[in-house]
Amino acid sequence: MHFGSLITAVASFLEARKHSGKWLLRIENIDPPREQRGATEAIIAALATYGFEWDGAIRFQADSRSLHDAALESLLAVRHAYPCGCSRSDLEGAELGDLGPIYPGTCRGGTNASATAIRVRTGAKTLTYIDGLQGTQSQCLETESGDFIIRRKDKLIAYQLAVVVDDHDQNVTDIVRGIDLMDSTLRQIWLQKLLGYRTPRYTHIPVAVNAQGQKLAKSTGAAALPKTQVARTLHAALAALRQQPPDELATASCGRIWEWAHDNWNIGRLRAEKAVLFSPDTL
């Protein structure tokens, strides 16, 4: 976890507690080739060090594969999804949209390829939802992304389907996450509609960026959360989230900081913001 991860965790945790809700911890470990040894344990340890308290057992997404497969089969059975044998080179000439290459529907009528992904059919109707902070969001998936992959050629379930199935299975009512995931939301809502699931409420908070305007991530050199200076780092996270914590909280106990945050949390202070600047000098 880095500072950007922390502000997302803080915002979702406090929003859940503000509304007497449960805060769930799910480890989304459905892509073994990209997993780093010890990463799961490090994430859980960091959350505990910073005073987070999750409700119920930790959910490991890989354990839900049977649920993901059942949802996939149900989509295939009613032809909402279909096998696709296209390679990356096959799609090099595809039109580019805001969500990336727009799939031209090459395999909608069938494919003879031996190795296939599974794509979900999209529609020409514009989908809309109202985000808790960013307002009305709309997309026409057919023209902005085309049919998208829900199971990869290597047989791994894609993120879009996995999170939709797990959110439904865990009775998730509200999702608070970074604005960098907002482009995925209407694809997830489309899957919810096809599967007959209820749609949660979505709130996308601004992402933390460095002085160059880059989203904090390992690829942009974001440092792991410090194991010391926990109070100062939590204080900086609340300040980045526009909560205006008093200066003296920077040297208070974690318990005192969370007590203040519970009493004063107001997510509305982030309305319509896209990014918040983080400087290591603030720690």
C-alpha positions as CSV (number, residue, x, y, z in Angstrom):
1,M,0.0,0.0,0.0
2,H,1.1,3.5,-0.8
3,F,-0.4,6.9,0.1
4,G,-2.9,6.8,-2.8
5,S,-4.1,3.4,-1.5
6,L,-4.4,4.9,2.0
7,I,-6.7,7.8,1.0
8,T,-9.0,5.4,-0.8
9,A,-9.1,3.1,2.2
10,V,-9.7,6.0,4.6
11,A,-12.5,7.5,2.5
12,S,-14.4,4.2,2.0
13,F,-13.9,3.2,5.7
14,L,-15.2,6.5,7.1
15,E,-18.1,6.6,4.6
16,A,-19.2,3.2,5.8
17,R,-18.9,4.0,9.4
18,K,-20.6,7.4,9.0
19,H,-23.7,5.5,7.7
20,S,-23.4,2.7,10.3
21,G,-22.4,0.3,7.5
22,K,-20.0,-2.6,7.3
23,W,-16.5,-2.2,5.7
24,L,-15.4,-5.3,3.9
25,L,-11.9,-6.3,3.1
26,R,-11.5,-8.3,-0.2
27,I,-8.2,-9.3,-1.6
28,E,-8.6,-9.4,-5.4
29,N,-6.1,-12.1,-6.2
30,I,-7.5,-13.5,-9.5
31,D,-4.4,-12.8,-11.6
32,P,-1.6,-15.2,-10.3
33,P,1.0,-14.2,-12.9
34,R,0.9,-10.7,-11.6
35,E,0.9,-11.5,-7.9
36,Q,4.0,-10.6,-5.9
37,R,5.1,-12.9,-3.1
38,G,4.1,-11.5,0.3
39,A,2.0,-8.7,-1.1
40,T,-1.3,-9.9,0.5
41,E,0.3,-10.2,3.9
42,A,1.9,-6.8,3.6
43,I,-1.5,-5.2,2.7
44,I,-3.3,-6.7,5.6
45,A,-0.5,-5.8,8.0
46,A,-0.5,-2.2,6.8
47,L,-4.2,-1.8,7.2
48,A,-3.9,-3.2,10.8
49,T,-1.0,-0.9,11.6
50,Y,-3.0,2.1,10.5
51,G,-6.0,1.2,12.7
52,F,-8.5,-0.1,10.1
53,E,-11.1,-2.5,11.4
54,W,-12.9,-4.6,8.8
55,D,-16.2,-6.5,9.3
56,G,-16.3,-10.2,8.9
57,A,-13.7,-12.5,7.5
58,I,-11.3,-11.4,4.7
59,R,-12.6,-12.4,1.3
60,F,-10.1,-13.8,-1.2
61,Q,-11.4,-13.4,-4.7
62,A,-9.7,-16.5,-6.0
63,D,-11.9,-18.6,-3.7
64,S,-15.0,-17.4,-5.6
65,R,-14.1,-19.0,-8.9
66,S,-17.1,-21.3,-8.9
67,L,-19.4,-18.3,-8.6
68,H,-17.5,-16.5,-11.4
69,D,-17.8,-19.5,-13.7
70,A,-21.5,-19.9,-13.0
71,A,-22.2,-16.3,-13.9
72,L,-20.1,-16.7,-17.1
73,E,-22.0,-19.9,-18.1
74,S,-25.3,-18.1,-17.5
75,L,-24.3,-15.3,-19.9
76,L,-23.1,-17.8,-22.5
77,A,-26.3,-19.8,-22.2
78,V,-28.5,-16.8,-23.3
79,R,-26.0,-15.6,-25.8
80,H,-25.2,-12.4,-23.9
81,A,-21.5,-13.6,-24.2
82,Y,-19.6,-15.5,-26.9
83,P,-16.1,-16.9,-27.6
84,C,-13.6,-14.6,-29.3
85,G,-10.4,-15.8,-31.0
86,C,-9.0,-12.4,-31.9
87,S,-5.4,-11.7,-31.0
88,R,-3.9,-8.3,-30.2
89,S,-2.5,-8.1,-33.8
90,D,-6.0,-8.8,-35.2
91,L,-7.2,-5.7,-33.4
92,E,-4.3,-3.3,-34.2
93,G,-6.4,-1.4,-36.7
94,A,-9.4,-1.1,-34.4
95,E,-10.7,2.5,-33.7
96,L,-9.5,4.0,-30.5
97,G,-12.0,5.4,-28.0
98,D,-11.7,6.9,-24.5
99,L,-11.8,3.3,-23.1
100,G,-9.1,2.0,-25.5
101,P,-9.5,0.0,-28.7
102,I,-13.2,-0.4,-29.7
103,Y,-13.9,-4.1,-30.4
104,P,-15.4,-4.3,-33.9
105,G,-17.5,-7.4,-33.3
106,T,-15.3,-9.7,-35.4
107,C,-16.3,-12.9,-33.6
108,R,-19.9,-12.0,-32.8
109,G,-21.1,-14.5,-35.4
110,G,-18.7,-17.3,-34.3
111,T,-15.1,-18.3,-34.4
112,N,-13.1,-21.4,-35.3
113,A,-10.2,-20.5,-33.1
114,S,-8.9,-23.1,-30.7
115,A,-7.9,-20.6,-28.0
116,T,-10.6,-18.1,-27.2
117,A,-11.5,-15.4,-24.7
118,I,-15.1,-14.7,-23.8
119,R,-16.6,-11.3,-24.5
120,V,-19.9,-9.9,-23.4
121,R,-22.2,-8.3,-25.9
122,T,-22.8,-4.6,-25.4
123,G,-25.7,-2.5,-26.7
124,A,-26.3,0.7,-28.5
125,K,-28.3,2.3,-25.7
126,T,-26.6,4.9,-23.6
127,L,-26.2,3.9,-20.0
128,T,-26.3,6.5,-17.2
129,Y,-25.8,6.6,-13.4
130,I,-25.3,9.4,-10.9
131,D,-22.0,9.3,-9.1
132,G,-21.9,10.3,-5.4
133,L,-19.2,13.0,-6.1
134,Q,-18.7,13.3,-9.8
135,G,-22.4,13.7,-10.9
136,T,-24.1,12.1,-13.9
137,Q,-22.0,9.7,-15.9
138,S,-23.0,8.2,-19.3
139,Q,-21.5,5.8,-21.8
140,C,-22.6,4.0,-24.9
141,L,-20.6,0.8,-24.5
142,E,-21.1,-0.5,-28.1
143,T,-19.5,2.6,-29.6
144,E,-17.1,3.5,-26.7
145,S,-15.6,0.2,-25.9
146,G,-17.3,-2.5,-27.9
147,D,-17.9,-6.0,-26.5
148,F,-15.4,-6.5,-23.7
149,I,-13.6,-9.5,-22.3
150,I,-15.0,-11.3,-19.2
151,R,-12.7,-14.4,-19.4
152,R,-9.2,-14.3,-20.8
153,K,-7.7,-16.7,-23.3
154,D,-5.6,-18.1,-20.4
155,K,-9.0,-19.0,-18.7
156,L,-8.6,-16.4,-16.0
157,I,-11.8,-14.5,-15.1
158,A,-11.5,-10.8,-16.0
159,Y,-11.7,-8.1,-13.3
160,Q,-15.0,-6.7,-14.6
161,L,-17.0,-9.9,-14.1
162,A,-15.2,-11.0,-10.9
163,V,-16.0,-7.8,-9.0
164,V,-19.6,-7.7,-10.1
165,V,-20.2,-11.3,-9.0
166,D,-18.4,-10.8,-5.7
167,D,-20.1,-7.5,-4.9
168,H,-23.5,-9.2,-5.5
169,D,-22.5,-12.2,-3.4
170,Q,-21.4,-10.0,-0.5
171,N,-24.5,-7.8,-0.7
172,V,-22.4,-4.7,-1.3
173,T,-24.7,-1.6,-1.3
174,D,-22.1,1.2,-1.7
175,I,-18.7,1.3,-3.5
176,V,-16.3,4.1,-2.7
177,R,-13.1,4.0,-4.8
178,G,-10.7,6.1,-6.8
179,I,-11.8,8.0,-9.9
180,D,-9.3,6.1,-12.0
181,L,-11.8,3.2,-11.9
182,M,-14.8,5.3,-12.9
183,D,-14.5,4.3,-16.6
184,S,-15.1,0.7,-15.5
185,T,-18.4,1.5,-13.7
186,L,-20.8,1.4,-16.6
187,R,-19.3,-1.8,-17.9
188,Q,-20.0,-3.3,-14.4
189,I,-23.5,-1.9,-14.4
190,W,-24.1,-3.5,-17.8
191,L,-23.1,-6.9,-16.4
192,Q,-25.3,-6.3,-13.3
193,K,-28.3,-5.7,-15.6
194,L,-27.5,-8.8,-17.7
195,L,-27.2,-11.0,-14.6
196,G,-30.2,-9.6,-12.9
197,Y,-28.2,-8.1,-10.0
198,R,-29.1,-4.9,-8.1
199,T,-26.7,-2.0,-8.8
200,P,-24.9,-0.5,-5.8
201,R,-24.4,3.2,-5.3
202,Y,-21.0,4.4,-6.6
203,T,-18.8,7.2,-5.3
204,H,-15.5,8.0,-7.0
205,I,-13.0,10.0,-5.0
206,P,-10.0,12.0,-6.5
207,V,-6.7,10.1,-6.9
208,A,-3.5,11.2,-5.3
209,V,-1.0,12.5,-7.8
210,N,2.7,13.5,-7.6
211,A,4.2,16.9,-8.5
212,Q,4.3,15.8,-12.2
213,G,0.5,15.1,-12.1
214,Q,1.1,11.3,-12.3
215,K,-1.2,9.0,-10.3
216,L,0.7,7.5,-7.3
217,A,1.6,3.9,-8.1
218,K,4.5,1.6,-7.9
219,S,5.2,2.4,-11.6
220,T,5.5,6.1,-10.8
221,G,7.8,5.5,-7.8
222,A,5.2,5.7,-5.0
223,A,6.8,4.6,-1.7
224,A,5.2,2.0,0.5
225,L,3.4,3.4,3.6
226,P,5.8,4.0,6.5
227,K,5.5,1.7,9.4
228,T,6.4,4.6,11.7
229,Q,5.0,8.1,11.6
230,V,1.6,6.5,11.4
231,A,-0.3,9.3,13.0
232,R,1.4,11.9,10.8
233,T,0.6,9.9,7.7
234,L,-3.1,9.4,8.7
235,H,-3.3,13.2,9.4
236,A,-1.9,13.8,5.9
237,A,-4.4,11.5,4.4
238,L,-7.3,13.3,6.1
239,A,-5.9,16.7,4.9
240,A,-5.6,15.4,1.3
241,L,-9.2,14.4,1.6
242,R,-10.1,18.0,2.4
243,Q,-11.2,17.2,6.0
244,Q,-9.1,19.9,7.6
245,P,-7.8,18.0,10.6
246,P,-6.4,20.2,13.4
247,D,-2.6,20.3,13.4
248,E,-2.3,18.8,16.9
249,L,-3.8,15.5,15.6
250,A,-0.5,14.9,13.7
251,T,1.1,13.8,17.0
252,A,-2.0,12.2,18.5
253,S,-2.7,8.5,18.9
254,C,-4.2,6.5,16.0
255,G,-7.3,6.0,18.2
256,R,-7.7,9.7,18.7
257,I,-7.3,10.5,15.0
258,W,-9.9,7.9,14.0
259,E,-12.3,9.3,16.7
260,W,-12.0,12.8,15.3
261,A,-12.4,11.5,11.8
262,H,-15.5,9.6,12.6
263,D,-17.1,12.7,14.2
264,N,-16.1,15.1,11.4
265,W,-16.1,13.1,8.2
266,N,-17.7,14.9,5.3
267,I,-17.2,13.3,1.9
268,G,-19.0,16.3,0.2
269,R,-15.8,18.3,0.6
270,L,-14.4,16.3,-2.3
271,R,-17.3,17.0,-4.7
272,A,-16.3,17.1,-8.4
273,E,-12.6,17.0,-7.5
274,K,-10.5,14.7,-9.8
275,A,-7.0,14.7,-8.1
276,V,-5.3,15.7,-4.9
277,L,-1.6,16.5,-4.8
278,F,0.7,14.5,-2.5
279,S,4.2,15.6,-1.6
280,P,6.4,13.4,0.6
281,D,7.5,16.5,2.4
282,T,4.1,16.6,4.2
283,L,5.1,13.4,6.1
